[in-house]
Amino acid sequence: MMLKTRRQAHQHNLCIGCGLCSLSSGVEMIQKGGRIVPSSIVENDVVEKSCPAKGYDLKNMGNELFGEVRYRYEIGYYRKIKLAHSSDAEILKNASSGGVMTQIALFMLSAKIVDGVISNRFVYTKDMVRTETYIATCLEDLVCGQGSKYCPTSTLVVLSKLDKDKKYLLIGTPCQIAGFRKFSSSHTEYKEIIPYTIANFCGGYRDFREMDYFVKEIANIHTVTKFRHRGGGQPGSMLIEGENGECFKYPYPDYAKISHIVKNERCTLCMDATGELADFSCGDAWLKKMDKLNPWSIIVARSSAAESILKEMQEHGELIFREDVAEDDLIYSQKSNISSKKYRQYNRIKARNLLLLLSPIWHDEFPIRQGSVIGEIRIILAKKKTSIINWLKRL
């Protein structure tokens, strides 16, 4: 059963809350059940065609964007795969790994390549932590949004608020970058307004209920003044601080084992592990051969512009580089994520068809097929059971 409309995505909890729906008149992005969703589904042909929740043609879109350069099924189209970390001590201090996304953004601001950077940061009210999209214009702004966010963000809400006389760098998840690419293919002026994009390697996220669980039930902090999912080096840790000096710290990724919230269902159906449609894609270098003195990140430069910017940053000493990374090293580094998103997806979708569940349309030939239909059915039913139990507990 294929997911064909935004309304279906909304009704079956497969909306990713990217923010594109807010471009329809009268629609806002609201919180519901721990997720970010549109307040309503209004007919809008452009937004309907742009919705990334329904799936997208990764290979053909990548080819149209970046041309006939190197290609690998697990990675997408690319020009260079680099291993690097920031040369800035302040950026490294707050980074989840090598601080490369922040360093690239800072360089592009300083060199006046862009006027602003579209990012997300945590905001705090008396009883909760949430995210907001904002425009960074300096290092201080960028540091506010630094670090991984394993929770909903609605980055594309900002599109209608941009100054059309300025240029921006968009930092987002792979699905948000895909939504922007689909939208800008019909609104071509946005290709000039947002000429550069960065995506993080992404394994999906859990909703805001997990953050509330850690804040209120595990850390037992009532008024939070600082929250992070990761930071302070690699692999880093979750950190929660309260107004009365309380401090809770738990190593990444171990804290996921004590969470009872399952991953967003649509995230398990995503095939874009490495941000295949972004100019730059960045992620952790989970490689045993890396030295432990510095946290290294992988940077995939897909466009010629991205390749040129990295070269210029190397010349200016903005990034510290090691030797280029081989394709197999990148795939090994992201083995678990790629296996789930690429190799097991064929049998997962087949299992969902048997269970009469909707799945995105990926236009994929699934050249590598791992796992089994029976195994995927068991996983799906176990997650459904956990979700029902959690729902009953809240009654």
C-alpha positions, 0 to 999 in steps of 0.5 A: 500500500503506497502513501500517495497524499499528504492527507494520508501521511497526516491521518496515518501518523507518517507526517515528518513535520518538515514545515512545508504545509505551513506555506498553505494559507491559514496552516500552522505547525502545531504539537500533537502527541509529541510530534510536530504536524500541520494544524490542517491539510489545505489543498495546495498543489505545490506543497502536495508535490513537494511533500517528502513524507510520500517518498522521493526518487533519490537516484534521479534527483541526485543525478539532476542536482550533481551530474554524472559524478561518483555514485554508490547506492549506499552513499548517492552521488558525490565528488569527495569524501573527507575526514575532518574536524574544526580547528576552533576550540570553542566549536569543538567543545560543544560539538557532537563530533568534529564540529564540521557543520558549524565550521562550514557555516561559520566560514560561509558567513565570514566569507560572505558567501551567505548572509544567514544560516537556517538552523534549529535550537532548543528553547525553554519554558517553565515545564518543557524543552522544545525546538525552534527554527532560527537564522544564525548570522554569527558564531554566537548564534551558530553555537546556540544551535550546535549539536544533534537534535534527536527530536522533531524540528520543523525547519521549512517553516522559515521559507516564507519568512526569508529576505529574498534579497539575501542568500542562506545556507540551509541545515536540515535532516535528509528529508527536510533537504529533500522537501526543499529540493522538491519545493524549489524545483517549482519555485526556482527563485528559492534556488538563488535564495538558498544556494547551499544545503547541509544535511546530517547523516540521520538514523531517525528520531523519537518525539518530544515525549522522550525529552519530557520523559528524561527531563521529568522522570529520569533527571527530575528537573522541573525548570530546564535551563540547558538541554542537549542530546549530544555534545562535549566530544565524541561520542558525547552525552545527554546533558540536562541542567536546571535553574537550581543547579541540578545536572543530569548527564548520561552517555550517548548512545546508552541513554536510548536503552532506558527510553520507552518511546519508539522511533518515529514510524516514518523514520523507519521507512526512510531510505536516505541515510546520508543526506543524498540531496544536500551539497554537504552531508556530514556525520560521525566517523565511527572508525576504529582506525581514528585516533582518540585525541580528536573527534573526527567527522565525515564530510561528503561533498556532492556539488562542485561548489561544496568541493570548492568551499572545502578546498578553500577552508583547508587553505585557510586552516578552518578545518583539519583534514586527514586522508580522504575516506574510501567509500567502504570506510564510510559504509562501514562507519554507518553500517547499522543505519545503512543496513536498516534504511537501504538493505532491509527496506525491501522486506520491511515494505513488503511486510507492511503491505501484508499488514495493510500499512502504508509506505512511501514510494521510493522509486528504488530497485532495491539491489541489496535485500537483507532480512526477511519479511517474517522478521520485519513483521515481528518488529512492526508488531512489537513496536505497535504493542509498545506504542499501545502500552505507552498510550494505555499508561497515559490514560 
